[in-house]
Amino acid sequence: MPIDTVERFLAALDPRHREQVQGLPREERERLAEAWETELRQDTDLDTLSELSPAAAESEAAARVAKKLLEK
């Protein structure tokens, strides 16, 4: 997975989750970034939000992925 995807994912996270994710091993960060991209592609509500505000859609998807991380 290209590192720019991980960087984009980290940028979309709120600061608290960003710090938590940055502390994870590289492979885990890449897995989460991949899950984030999947969330962006598959959720039709995010498609609509993306048309209005791409940054908001990316942040919403990142928050969903981070929440799943915290539920472990």
C-alpha distance (Angstrom), angle and dihedral (degrees) to the residues before:
residue distance angle dihedral
M1 . . .
P2 3.79 . .
I3 3.78 113.6 .
D4 3.81 91.5 -128.8
T5 3.82 88.8 69.4
V6 3.79 90.0 55.9
E7 3.80 90.4 47.4
R8 3.81 91.4 49.8
F9 3.81 90.1 49.2
L10 3.80 91.5 49.8
A11 3.80 91.0 49.1
A12 3.81 90.5 52.6
L13 3.81 92.8 53.8
D14 3.78 123.6 90.8
P15 3.83 112.3 -108.2
R16 3.83 96.0 -101.0
H17 3.79 93.9 52.3
R18 3.79 91.6 40.7
E19 3.80 90.9 59.4
Q20 3.79 91.0 47.3
V21 3.81 93.4 49.9
Q22 3.81 92.9 44.8
G23 3.81 87.6 59.0
L24 3.80 91.9 59.0
P25 3.81 124.7 93.5
R26 3.80 115.5 -87.8
E27 3.80 93.0 -109.1
E28 3.80 91.3 54.7
R29 3.82 91.7 49.0
E30 3.80 89.0 51.6
R31 3.81 91.1 49.0
L32 3.80 90.9 51.1
A33 3.81 91.8 47.2
E34 3.80 88.8 52.1
A35 3.83 90.1 50.2
W36 3.80 88.4 49.7
E37 3.81 92.2 53.6
T38 3.81 90.2 47.5
E39 3.81 89.8 51.5
L40 3.80 90.0 51.3
R41 3.80 92.6 49.6
Q42 3.79 99.2 43.4
D43 3.80 105.9 39.7
T44 3.80 109.9 85.9
D45 3.81 92.3 -163.5
L46 3.79 88.3 59.6
D47 3.81 89.4 50.8
T48 3.79 89.2 60.6
L49 3.80 92.5 44.8
S50 3.80 89.9 47.1
E51 3.79 90.0 59.0
L52 3.80 89.9 54.0
S53 3.80 98.7 36.8
P54 3.80 121.2 -1.4
A55 3.81 91.8 -169.9
A56 3.81 91.6 53.7
A57 3.80 91.3 50.5
E58 3.80 91.1 49.9
S59 3.81 91.2 48.9
E60 3.80 92.6 48.4
A61 3.81 91.9 50.2
A62 3.81 90.8 46.5
A63 3.81 90.5 51.1
R64 3.81 90.3 52.1
V65 3.80 92.4 50.7
A66 3.83 91.5 46.4
K67 3.80 90.9 49.7
K68 3.80 89.9 54.3
L69 3.82 88.3 51.0
L70 3.80 91.0 53.5
E71 3.81 92.5 48.9
K72 3.81 91.9 64.0
